[in-house]
Amino acid sequence: MSDDAALKVAIIGPTHPFKGGVAVHTTELAHHVQAAGHRVELLSWKRLYPKMLYPGEIEVPMDEPEVPPFRAATRPLSWNRPDSWVRVGRAVRSTDVVIVVHVVPQLVPTLLAIHKAATSGGSAPRFVAIAHNVLPHESRPGDEALVRSLFRRLDAVIVHTPQQAHVAAALGAELVRTVPLPPHLPGGEPATREPYAGPARLLALGLVRPYKGIDDLVRALADVPGPTLTVAGEAWGEAGDRVREAAQLPGIDGRVSIRSGYVPAAEIADLLAQHDVLALTYRTATASQNALLAHKHGLAALATKVGSFGDDVTDGVDGLLVPSSDHDALVAALRELADPDVVRRLRGGVEPPDLSGPWAAYLGTIEALAMSFATEPRSRSRITLRDRAKGAVAGLRPRIELAPGDLPDWIHPTDVLASDSDADDTRDLVRSLGLPRRGSKVGGWAAIGGLAAVLRVRDDGHRSALIVDQSGPTSPFASWARAIGFAPLEFEVGDELDVDPGSIDVLTRLHPTDAEAEELADLLGQATWALRSGGLLITTVALGPQDVPGTLGPADLRAVLAHADNAGLRLVGDLDGELTSRMRYAQTHARDPRAAYGLARLTWRRR
């Protein structure tokens, strides 16, 4: 695989017309990998697994997809046709990376046969598994042995929570990467809501399965008058019977409505608009999108402290968190939700989720793994920058151990510095991390966001990303990157980058002292040829009134974003909602030293 070539990626997993979160994620993954400039084939199933393993409808109507289908998808696999497994394995031999979607151990024999057929030739692709559940929620004898036999043969395993990473490593995965599950939300845009002021209207949406604890919620509801619950989804085995039995308990008084059957994607938005709180009272969980789905549609969440819910829900702000399988805690939470003022406050604290930044980190993880797999020698003598960086990394011992999870969620790759307190918070964070103290706190605010973007999107775990920094001596970015093990190459603004096209992983220009807004177009042009596919451009621009030279207003900045998008640079994060209001606040108060610096940090990812 050459430095500047797009990856040839084969994705093997369920897609439309199969339904559910895994199929939606697989479909969205194919769209995003293709949008990043790579060549993608998506290979799915005609028959996924025997009916006995899934007591319900496994497919949606062909004309009712949950998300836009991937047009190039094919369905060559059948669970009962081993010859189809071998044919698919041979068909993917010429790819760079094969991504297999792992959900249930029963499909491990299929994936092993594909792996053997694909790697028996001369030039074999690398295999990466995306493990939604390393082991199933309802395990069976032999599950661990099957998963271990698969993981020991893979080049890497991607999981979505640290807990799942420990399980994967214990089952023989040699290389495990943890990256949060990116949003893949069915249901379209939020629907219009009718005015309502009363006790919470709760919704439990999706498959009714034992591990989701819906019957726990119903039993707690019997002890709390006021709130209502709608259970909408297919029942899995006896789980539906348990919910119906609990709904007959004294004290329920008809406040539980059961809507049996699959909820089509076209009906999700209207259903959510009729409720206030999405109930996620799971007994166990790995990673789930449902809290983000709730927040996208303006609902608060009532969730247990399992899986990723603790990261997605802020207790007392945009929802309530309770221990799993704790009846008394559920009752206490429901009593809070019986108060209309509490419901109004929690819903008022909901913010729309970032739908693009997590995907950039997800794709960056896959691309970084592919880079670490590549074995072809670097060509042409002009790639001396990468050789210099490699040599520096080899002789550099990180003074500070810093992982992506060590940086708080409020550090965004794309953000607006609108108040002095934001810079103060960053300064306090930098001190707590032990990073070198240098530069102003404004420069620190710019640099820490750039460092977070590199760690989350372009780090392969070996600090091998080639970083070219044009931020100048007043920025702490380069010294911080060196402190954690990178070897950034520093250039002055205007220096010629004598590199091959598509050879740089990260290009930074953060809070330079002589930055002018008109230089931004030249920087964008430089990034389009110097960055490799998936590479990052991280820069800052000044915000302010039109009569202040060298600053941009909201309309100007939107024009820059459009220009960048046309040039193949996609913003990591967005400037909608709260960020837009922060930008306008910064512009309005730019002359007030107590209120704002008026600085935007922008991170783009090259497609």
HELIX and SHEET records of a PDB file:
HELIX    1   1 GLY A   21  ALA A   35  1                                  15    
HELIX    2   2 LYS A   51  LEU A   53  5                                   3    
HELIX    3   3 PRO A   82  ALA A   91  1                                  10    
HELIX    4   4 PRO A  105  LEU A  107  5                                   3    
HELIX    5   5 VAL A  108  THR A  119  1                                  12    
HELIX    6   6 ASP A  143  PHE A  151  1                                   9    
HELIX    7   7 PRO A  162  ALA A  170  1                                   9    
HELIX    8   8 PRO A  210  LYS A  212  5                                   3    
HELIX    9   9 ILE A  214  LEU A  221  1                                   8    
HELIX   10  10 ALA A  239  ALA A  246  1                                   8    
HELIX   11  11 ALA A  265  ALA A  273  1                                   9    
HELIX   12  12 ASN A  290  LYS A  296  1                                   7    
HELIX   13  13 PHE A  309  ASP A  312  1                                   4    
HELIX   14  14 HIS A  327  LEU A  337  1                                  11    
HELIX   15  15 PRO A  340  GLY A  348  1                                   9    
HELIX   16  16 GLY A  357  PHE A  373  1                                  17    
HELIX   17  17 THR A  384  ALA A  394  1                                  11    
HELIX   18  18 PRO A  404  ASP A  406  5                                   3    
HELIX   19  19 ASP A  420  LEU A  433  1                                  14    
HELIX   20  20 LYS A  441  VAL A  457  1                                  17    
HELIX   21  21 PHE A  477  ALA A  483  1                                   7    
HELIX   22  22 GLU A  519  ALA A  530  1                                  12    
HELIX   23  23 PRO A  554  ASN A  566  1                                  13    
HELIX   24  24 GLU A  578  THR A  588  1                                  11    
SHEET    1   A 7 THR A  74  SER A  78  0                                        
SHEET    2   A 7 ARG A  39  ARG A  47  1                                        
SHEET    3   A 7 LYS A   8  ILE A  12  1                                        
SHEET    4   A 7 VAL A  97  HIS A 102  1                                        
SHEET    5   A 7 ARG A 126  ALA A 131  1                                        
SHEET    6   A 7 ALA A 156  VAL A 159  1                                        
SHEET    7   A 7 VAL A 176  THR A 178  1                                        
SHEET    1   B 6 VAL A 256  SER A 260  0                                        
SHEET    2   B 6 THR A 228  GLY A 233  1                                        
SHEET    3   B 6 ARG A 201  LEU A 205  1                                        
SHEET    4   B 6 VAL A 277  LEU A 280  1                                        
SHEET    5   B 6 ALA A 300  THR A 304  1                                        
SHEET    6   B 6 GLY A 319  VAL A 322  1                                        
SHEET    1   C 6 ASP A 415  LEU A 417  0                                        
SHEET    2   C 6 LEU A 599  ARG A 606 -1                                        
SHEET    3   C 6 LEU A 531  ALA A 542 -1                                        
SHEET    4   C 6 ILE A 504  ARG A 509  1                                        
SHEET    5   C 6 ILE A 467  ASP A 469  1                                        
SHEET    6   C 6 LEU A 489  GLU A 490  1                                        
SHEET    1   D 3 ASP A 415  LEU A 417  0                                        
SHEET    2   D 3 LEU A 599  ARG A 606 -1                                        
SHEET    3   D 3 LEU A 569  LEU A 571 -1                                        
END                                                                             
